[in-house]
């Protein structure tokens, strides 16, 4: 009995000591202070939404094994409030509290990047699509409709993360206010209002901002009293620029880039490692803090990939992979860049742990044969009438596809112009494929041939490929955003079919091959596994579309490249029978699919 009481008292004492142990984190003129001592942040950025939650701990451990002491994480507002007023912070990858606590359990601090805007090559920069249902909405300013939604989001998120601040015994050292605002706007009252909202909702740790190291960006994007993040801070001149703006707060490299993003149709972005190592050595030598953007990128599963545009008619959609040429690959394995950084950081940091054991193995999957399942034409919902086309957001649809149909009266052939097709449109006349229009470049006209049909039927099938996530053209509605004209005549009286291609749509597909000779076909197959593991599904024999495995949306493929293989996490596979469904916009006959252990 005495022995039992001893252990009870011992455990209670340990727990009480742990509960009472508190830390402080403060900003000094030119450095951060942790418990009143100078502290150098070496942070690894990764995004919970881009990593299967079953792999979170492994990726965090990988960051620690690279020599990092902190995890930086974006919170994607649109991922947590897909439907207006309905939040999800608990299911699977949405449980941001679990992720933050996991980082603390592994002995790492956290830099929280909650937006509301984040960029991140993520759809709409993290802003919810339903904001665009308001025709005249203005973003990232004190627009009342926008700010009402922002206020609700900040209030909700604050209730979850406020207890996780270092001031409360948690791991959150700092919270970023907005993101790279100096690259977008100059409303300092808006930035100050965001800071006040976080403060009034219980956020009391230091703030930081993040902007390019140029005078106009720093002036427009900074907040008095907040640490200055530089994207990136790679030279003394960069830090001198920050000091000119505010000499009383520390500056750090809030985004040092081991890799870079890739758009469809480009070559893989693979920056030089020598330049990276030189930058990191400079930061470590001068005791500056740094955040690797990104240490591990993950995947733009589903419809979450964003896009860039720097001219009115430009459109550059991001590929599905967010490998980013980061040190930790899409499947969590270390690259040579990882070991180069680990070796460099190891000269400054003691006791870097060994690499963790991978959570699953990598596997190859023999050739999978798929058969024709059905077509989009045999699975159309009830039509919605509209005098002229409206975009997805007008109907409360966030992503996927839309079909627009009308009868041609007056002009029945000639130059058909879509203003504007967002983002990839296939055009049909009387059920026959005419051609496609891709938004990029502003060439939105296609020739309609003459028809023997008295009242020809025009159909335009539009795919949204990701909203612009950076700079001035972010108001980026999907579908047909204005009008359709034929030889200058505006075409009226449209039927619209909402096709989100979400889990509910997929479950309700009718198996019929009535019109599968027409582009827009679903294919289905199955494969057996003796063990589940990470794999990359090769789609190089397909044209353009989406892949689902066991109901999980792996994302988009496109023969435009460079990505030809889609990452399929082993935790989404199972021992025994697995199902694969492919929707291809152009292909009407099946091709095989095979699984490989790597992207290339």
C-alpha positions in Angstrom: 0.0 0.0 0.0 2.8 2.4 0.9 4.5 1.6 -2.4 1.2 2.4 -4.3 0.8 5.7 -2.5 4.4 6.6 -3.2 3.8 6.2 -7.0 0.5 8.1 -6.9 2.2 11.0 -5.1 5.1 10.9 -7.5 2.9 11.0 -10.6 0.8 13.9 -9.1 4.0 15.8 -8.3 5.4 15.3 -11.9 2.0 16.4 -13.4 1.8 19.4 -11.2 5.3 20.4 -12.0 4.6 20.1 -15.7 1.4 22.0 -15.5 3.1 24.9 -13.6 6.1 25.0 -16.0 5.5 28.1 -18.2 7.6 29.8 -20.8 7.8 33.3 -22.1 8.5 34.5 -25.6 9.2 38.2 -26.3 10.6 40.5 -29.0 13.7 42.4 -28.3 15.3 45.0 -30.6 17.2 42.6 -32.7 16.4 39.1 -31.4 13.8 36.8 -30.0 13.8 36.0 -26.3 12.7 32.6 -25.0 12.5 32.6 -21.2 14.5 35.9 -21.3 17.4 34.3 -23.3 18.3 34.8 -26.9 16.6 32.2 -29.1 17.1 31.4 -32.8 14.1 29.9 -34.5 14.9 27.2 -37.1 11.5 26.4 -38.5 10.2 23.8 -40.9 6.9 24.8 -42.7 4.4 22.1 -43.5 0.6 22.3 -44.0 -1.7 19.8 -42.2 -4.3 20.0 -45.0 -1.7 18.7 -47.5 -0.6 15.7 -45.5 -2.7 12.7 -44.5 -3.2 13.1 -40.8 -1.9 9.6 -40.1 1.5 10.9 -41.4 1.6 14.1 -39.4 3.8 12.8 -36.6 6.3 11.3 -39.0 6.6 14.6 -41.0 7.1 16.5 -37.7 9.8 14.1 -36.6 11.5 14.4 -40.0 11.6 18.2 -39.5 13.2 17.7 -36.1 15.7 15.2 -37.7 16.7 18.0 -40.2 17.7 20.1 -37.2 14.6 22.3 -36.8 13.1 23.4 -33.4 9.9 24.9 -34.7 7.0 24.0 -37.1 5.3 26.8 -39.1 1.8 25.9 -40.3 -0.8 27.7 -42.4 -4.5 27.4 -41.5 -6.6 27.4 -44.7 -9.8 29.2 -43.8 -11.7 27.8 -46.8 -10.7 24.3 -45.8 -12.3 24.7 -42.4 -15.4 26.7 -43.5 -16.3 25.2 -46.9 -19.9 26.1 -46.3 -20.7 29.5 -44.9 -21.1 29.4 -41.1 -20.3 25.7 -40.9 -16.8 25.0 -39.4 -14.9 21.7 -39.3 -11.9 21.7 -37.0 -12.2 18.1 -35.8 -12.4 15.6 -38.7 -9.2 14.0 -40.1 -6.9 16.6 -41.6 -9.1 19.5 -40.2 -8.0 18.9 -36.6 -5.5 21.8 -36.4 -5.5 21.6 -32.6 -4.3 18.0 -32.8 -1.5 19.0 -35.2 -0.3 21.8 -32.9 -0.3 19.5 -29.8 1.5 16.9 -31.8 4.3 19.3 -32.5 4.6 20.1 -28.8 4.7 16.4 -27.9 7.7 16.1 -30.2 9.4 19.0 -28.5 8.9 21.6 -31.2 7.5 25.2 -31.0 4.9 26.5 -33.5 4.6 29.6 -35.7 0.9 29.9 -36.6 -0.1 31.4 -39.9 -3.9 31.7 -39.8 -4.5 34.3 -42.5 -7.3 35.0 -43.2 -5.4 35.2 -46.5 -2.4 32.9 -46.8 -1.5 32.5 -50.6 0.3 29.1 -50.3 -0.5 28.1 -53.9 -3.8 27.1 -52.4 -7.2 27.7 -54.0 -8.1 31.4 -53.6 -5.2 31.9 -51.2 -7.3 30.2 -48.4 -10.3 32.5 -48.7 -13.7 30.8 -49.0 -15.2 30.5 -52.4 -18.6 31.5 -51.0 -17.3 35.0 -50.5 -17.6 35.4 -54.3 -21.4 34.9 -54.2 -21.5 38.6 -53.3 -21.2 40.3 -56.8 -19.4 43.5 -55.7 -17.3 42.1 -52.8 -13.8 43.5 -52.2 -11.1 41.4 -50.6 -8.4 42.0 -48.0 -9.8 45.4 -47.0 -12.5 46.7 -44.7 -15.3 45.8 -47.0 -18.2 45.1 -44.6 -19.3 41.7 -46.1 -15.7 40.5 -46.1 -14.9 41.7 -42.6 -18.1 40.1 -41.2 -16.9 36.8 -42.4 -13.3 37.4 -41.3 -14.5 38.3 -37.8 -16.5 35.1 -37.5 -13.5 33.0 -38.6 -11.1 34.7 -36.2 -13.5 34.4 -33.3 -13.9 30.6 -34.0 -10.2 29.8 -34.6 -9.2 31.9 -31.5 -11.3 29.7 -29.2 -9.3 26.7 -30.4 -5.7 28.1 -30.5 -5.7 30.6 -27.7 -5.1 27.9 -25.1 -2.2 26.6 -27.1 -0.1 29.8 -26.9 3.2 29.8 -25.0 1.6 32.2 -22.5 -0.8 29.4 -21.6 1.7 26.5 -21.6 1.3 25.7 -25.3 3.8 25.7 -28.2 2.6 28.7 -30.2 5.4 31.4 -30.1 4.0 33.9 -32.6 0.9 34.4 -34.8 1.2 36.0 -38.3 -1.2 38.7 -39.3 -2.4 38.4 -42.9 0.3 37.4 -45.4 2.5 39.4 -47.8 0.0 42.2 -47.7 2.5 44.6 -49.1 2.4 42.7 -52.3 -1.3 43.3 -52.6 -2.7 46.4 -50.9 -1.9 49.4 -48.7 -4.8 49.6 -46.2 -2.9 49.7 -42.9 -6.1 50.2 -41.1 -7.2 46.7 -42.3 -4.0 45.1 -41.0 -4.4 46.9 -37.7 -8.1 45.8 -37.4 -7.0 42.2 -37.9 -4.5 42.5 -35.1 -7.1 44.0 -32.8 -9.5 41.2 -33.6 -7.0 38.5 -32.7 -6.1 40.4 -29.5 -9.8 40.9 -28.5 -10.3 37.1 -28.9 -7.5 36.1 -26.6 -4.4 36.0 -28.7 -1.6 37.6 -26.7 1.6 36.2 -28.1 3.7 38.4 -30.3 2.6 39.1 -33.9 4.7 39.0 -37.0 4.1 40.0 -40.6 5.7 38.6 -43.8 6.6 40.6 -46.8 9.3 40.9 -49.5 12.4 42.8 -48.4 11.6 45.9 -50.3 10.7 49.3 -48.9 7.2 49.7 -50.4 6.1 46.1 -49.3 7.4 46.6 -45.8 5.7 50.0 -45.4 2.3 48.7 -46.7 2.3 45.3 -44.9 3.8 45.9 -41.5 2.2 46.5 -38.1 3.7 48.5 -35.3 5.2 46.2 -32.7 5.2 43.1 -34.8 8.3 41.2 -35.8 9.2 41.6 -39.4 9.3 38.5 -41.5 11.2 38.7 -44.8 10.3 36.5 -47.7 13.1 35.9 -47.9 15.8 37.5 -45.8 19.0 36.3 -47.5 21.5 39.2 -47.1 22.5 42.0 -44.8 20.8 44.4 -47.1 17.5 42.7 -46.6 17.8 43.1 -42.9 18.9 46.7 -43.2 15.7 47.4 -45.2 13.7 45.9 -42.3 15.6 47.9 -39.8 14.9 51.1 -41.7 11.2 50.4 -41.3 11.3 49.6 -37.7 14.6 49.3 -35.7 12.9 48.3 -32.5 11.7 44.8 -33.5 13.6 41.7 -34.7 13.5 40.7 -38.4 13.9 37.1 -39.6 13.7 35.1 -42.8 10.0 34.1 -42.6 10.2 32.2 -45.9 13.6 30.8 -47.1 13.0 28.7 -50.2 14.5 25.2 -50.5 12.3 24.7 -53.6 9.7 26.4 -55.6 6.2 25.8 -57.1 5.4 24.3 -60.6 2.6 25.2 -62.9 1.0 22.9 -65.5 3.0 23.0 -68.7 6.3 24.1 -67.1 9.4 22.1 -66.3 9.8 20.9 -62.7 11.1 23.7 -60.5 14.3 22.5 -59.0 16.3 25.4 -57.5 20.1 25.2 -56.9 21.0 23.8 -53.6 24.3 25.7 -53.4 22.5 29.0 -53.2 20.2 27.7 -50.5 23.0 26.5 -48.3 24.8 29.8 -48.7 21.7 31.6 -47.5 21.1 29.3 -44.5 24.7 29.5 -43.5 24.5 33.3 -43.5 21.4 33.2 -41.3 22.9 30.7 -38.9 26.2 32.6 -38.7 24.5 35.9 -38.0 22.1 34.3 -35.4 19.0 35.2 -37.5 15.9 33.1 -37.3 14.6 31.2 -40.3 11.6 29.4 -41.6 12.0 26.9 -44.5 9.2 27.4 -46.9 8.5 24.6 -47.3 10.4 21.8 -45.5 7.7 19.4 -46.7 5.1 20.3 -49.2 2.7 17.4 -49.5 -0.2 17.3 -52.0 -3.0 19.4 -53.4 -5.5 16.7 -53.1 -9.0 17.2 -54.5 -9.6 20.6 -56.0 -7.4 22.6 -53.6 -4.5 23.6 -56.0 -4.4 27.3 -56.7 -3.1 29.4 -59.6 -1.2 32.5 -60.5 -1.9 35.4 -62.9 0.0 38.6 -63.3 -1.8 39.9 -66.4 -5.6 40.2 -67.1 -5.6 37.3 -69.6 -2.9 35.2 -67.9 -3.7 32.0 -66.0 -1.2 29.6 -64.5 -2.8 26.7 -62.6 -0.6 24.8 -60.2 0.0 21.0 -60.5 -1.5 18.6 -58.0 1.8 17.7 -56.4 3.1 20.2 -53.9 6.4 18.4 -53.6 7.9 21.9 -54.2 11.3 20.3 -54.5 11.3 20.5 -50.7 13.9 18.6 -48.6 11.2 16.1 -47.5 9.5 14.7 -50.5 5.8 14.4 -51.2 5.7 10.9 -49.7 7.9 11.9 -46.7 11.2 10.5 -47.8 14.4 12.6 -47.4 16.1 14.0 -50.5 19.8 14.8 -50.9 18.8 18.4 -50.0 17.5 17.2 -46.7 20.9 15.7 -45.7 22.8 18.7 -47.0 20.7 20.9 -44.7 20.9 18.5 -41.8 24.7 18.4 -42.1 24.8 22.2 -42.2 22.4 22.8 -39.3 24.3 20.1 -37.4 27.3 22.4 -37.2 25.2 24.9 -35.1 22.7 22.6 -33.3 23.6 19.8 -31.0 21.8 16.4 -30.6 19.9 16.3 -33.8 17.9 13.0 -33.6 18.0 10.2 -36.1 15.5 9.9 -38.9 12.2 8.4 -37.9 11.0 5.1 -39.4 8.6 5.7 -42.3 5.0 5.0 -41.3 4.4 2.8 -44.4 6.5 1.2 -47.1 6.5 2.2 -50.8 5.0 -0.3 -53.2 4.5 -0.9 -56.9 1.1 -1.8 -58.2 0.9 -4.0 -61.4 -1.0 -2.7 -64.4 -4.7 -2.0 -63.5 -7.2 -2.4 -66.3 -10.2 -0.1 -66.2 -13.5 -0.5 -68.0 -16.0 2.1 -69.2 -18.4 2.9 -66.3 -20.6 5.8 -67.4 -20.5 9.4 -68.7 -21.3 12.8 -67.4 -24.0 13.0 -70.0 -25.8 10.1 -68.4 -25.5 11.6 -64.9 -26.8 15.2 -65.3 -28.7 16.7 -62.4 -31.8 18.8 -62.8 -31.2 21.9 -65.0 -31.3 25.4 -63.6 -32.6 28.1 -65.9 -30.8 31.4 -66.3 -31.1 34.2 -68.9 -27.3 34.3 -69.2 -24.6 32.1 -67.7 -23.7 32.5 -64.1 -20.5 31.2 -62.4 -20.3 28.4 -59.9 -20.3 30.6 -56.9 -23.7 32.1 -57.7 -25.2 28.6 -57.1 -23.1 27.8 -54.0 -20.8 25.4 -55.8 -17.1 25.7 -54.7 -15.3 23.6 -57.2 -15.6 20.9 -59.9 -17.4 21.3 -63.3 -20.5 23.0 -64.8 -22.4 22.4 -68.0 -24.1 25.2 -69.9 -26.7 24.4 -72.6 -28.7 26.6 -74.9 -30.6 26.4 -78.3 -29.1 28.4 -81.1 -31.5 30.9 -82.6 -30.5 33.4 -85.2 -26.8 32.8 -85.8 -26.2 29.0 -85.8 -22.5 28.8 -86.9 -19.4 31.0 -86.9 -17.2 32.6 -84.2 -18.2 31.5 -80.7 -16.6 33.6 -78.0 -16.8 32.8 -74.3 -16.1 35.7 -72.0 -14.5 34.4 -69.8 -14.1 30.7 -69.6 -12.8 29.8 -66.1 -10.9 27.7 -66.7 -11.0 24.9 -69.3 -14.0 24.5 -71.6 -15.0 21.8 -74.0 -17.5 22.8 -76.6 -20.2 20.5 -78.2 -22.7 21.1 -81.0 -25.6 18.7 -81.2 -23.6 16.3 -79.0 -20.5 16.4 -81.2 -17.2 17.6 -79.8 -16.0 20.8 -81.5 -12.9 21.7 -79.5 -11.7 23.1 -76.3 -10.7 26.5 -74.9 -8.2 27.0 -72.2 -8.4 30.3 -70.4 -4.7 31.3 -70.5 -3.8 33.8 -73.1 -7.2 35.4 -73.8 -7.9 33.4 -77.0 -11.5 32.5 -76.1 -13.0 32.0 -79.6 -13.7 28.8 -81.4 -15.4 28.2 -84.8 -18.8 26.5 -84.8 -19.4 24.6 -88.1 -22.7 24.7 -90.0 -25.3 22.3 -88.9 -28.2 20.5 -90.7 -30.2 20.7 -87.5 -32.9 23.3 -87.4 -32.4 24.3 -83.8 -28.8 23.4 -82.9 -28.0 22.7 -79.3 -24.8 24.2 -77.9 -23.2 22.8 -74.8 -20.2 24.1 -73.0 -18.6 21.9 -70.3 -16.4 24.0 -68.0 -13.8 22.8 -65.5 -12.6 25.1 -62.7 -8.9 24.5 -62.2 -8.1 26.5 -59.1 -8.7 30.1 -58.1 -5.9 32.6 -58.4 -4.2 32.9 -55.0 -1.8 35.9 -55.3 -1.7 39.5 -56.4 -4.4 41.7 -58.0 -6.5 39.3 -60.0 -7.7 37.2 -57.1 -11.4 37.7 -57.7 -11.6 34.6 -59.8 -15.1 33.1 -60.2 -15.4 29.7 -61.9 -17.4 28.6 -64.9 -18.6 31.2 -67.4 -18.1 34.5 -65.7 -19.9 36.9 -68.2 -21.4 35.9 -71.5 -21.2 33.8 -74.6 -21.5 35.4 -78.1 -21.9 33.9 -81.6 -20.7 36.3 -84.3 -21.2 39.1 -81.8 -24.8 38.1 -80.8 -25.2 37.4 -77.1 -26.7 34.0 -76.6 -29.6 33.9 -74.1 -31.7 31.4 -72.2 -29.4 28.8 -70.7 -29.8 25.6 -68.8 -27.1 25.1 -66.2 -26.1 21.8 -64.6 -24.1 21.8 -61.4 -21.4 19.1 -61.4 -19.2 19.4 -58.3 -17.9 15.8 -58.8 -17.7 15.5 -55.0 -18.2 12.4 -52.9 -22.0 12.5 -53.1 -21.9 12.9 -56.9 -19.5 10.0 -57.1 -21.6 7.7 -54.9 -24.7 8.3 -57.0 -23.2 7.6 -60.5 -25.4 5.5 -62.6 -23.6 2.7 -64.4 -24.7 3.1 -68.0 -22.8 3.2 -71.3 -25.5 5.0 -73.3 -23.4 8.0 -74.4 -19.8 6.9 -73.6 -18.7 7.5 -77.1 -18.8 11.2 -76.3 -16.1 12.9 -74.4 -16.6 13.2 -70.7 -16.4 9.5 -69.5 -15.9 7.8 -66.2 -13.8 4.6 -66.0 -13.7 2.1 -63.2 -11.3 -0.7 -62.1 -10.1 -2.7 -59.1 -6.9 -4.1 -57.9 -5.8 -6.4 -55.1 -3.0 -5.7 -52.6 -1.2 -8.1 -50.3 0.0 -5.0 -48.4 -0.9 -1.3 -48.4 1.8 1.2 -49.1 2.5 4.6 -50.6 2.5 4.6 -54.4 2.4 7.0 -57.4 -0.3 6.2 -60.0 1.0 6.7 -63.5 -1.5 8.6 -65.7 0.8 9.1 -68.7 -1.6 7.2 -71.0 -4.5 9.5 -70.2 -5.5 13.0 -71.3 -6.9 15.2 -68.6 -9.0 14.5 -65.6 -9.3 13.3 -62.0 -8.6 10.1 -60.1 -10.4 8.7 -57.1 -9.1 5.7 -55.1 -11.4 4.1 -52.6 -13.5 7.3 -52.8 -10.5 9.6 -52.1 -9.8 12.4 -54.6 -6.1 12.2 -55.5 -6.3 15.4 -57.6 -5.9 16.4 -61.3 -3.8 15.0 -64.0 -3.1 16.5 -67.4 -1.0 15.3 -70.3 0.4 18.8 -70.6 2.8 17.8 -67.7 5.2 17.9 -66.2 3.4 15.8 -63.6 2.4 12.4 -64.9 2.0 10.5 -61.6 -0.3 11.1 -58.7 0.7 10.4 -55.1 -1.6 7.8 -53.5 -1.0 7.6 -49.7 -0.8 4.0 -48.4 -3.3 4.9 -45.6 -5.9 5.4 -48.3 -5.3 1.9 -49.6 -6.2 -1.4 -48.0 -5.1 -5.0 -48.0 -7.4 -6.9 -50.4 -9.6 -5.2 -53.0 -9.3 -1.5 -53.9 -11.4 0.6 -56.3 -10.2 3.2 -58.7 -12.4 5.6 -60.7 -11.0 7.9 -63.4 -12.9 10.8 -65.1 -11.2 11.9 -68.3 -12.4 15.1 -70.1 -11.3 13.9 -73.5 -10.7 10.1 -73.5 -13.5 7.8 -74.6 -11.5 4.6 -74.4 -9.8 3.2 -71.3 -6.0 3.1 -70.7 -4.1 1.2 -68.1 -2.9 2.6 -64.8 0.2 1.4 -62.9 1.7 2.2 -59.4 5.3 3.2 -58.9 7.5 3.8 -55.9 8.5 7.3 -56.9 7.3 10.4 -58.8 9.7 9.8 -61.7 
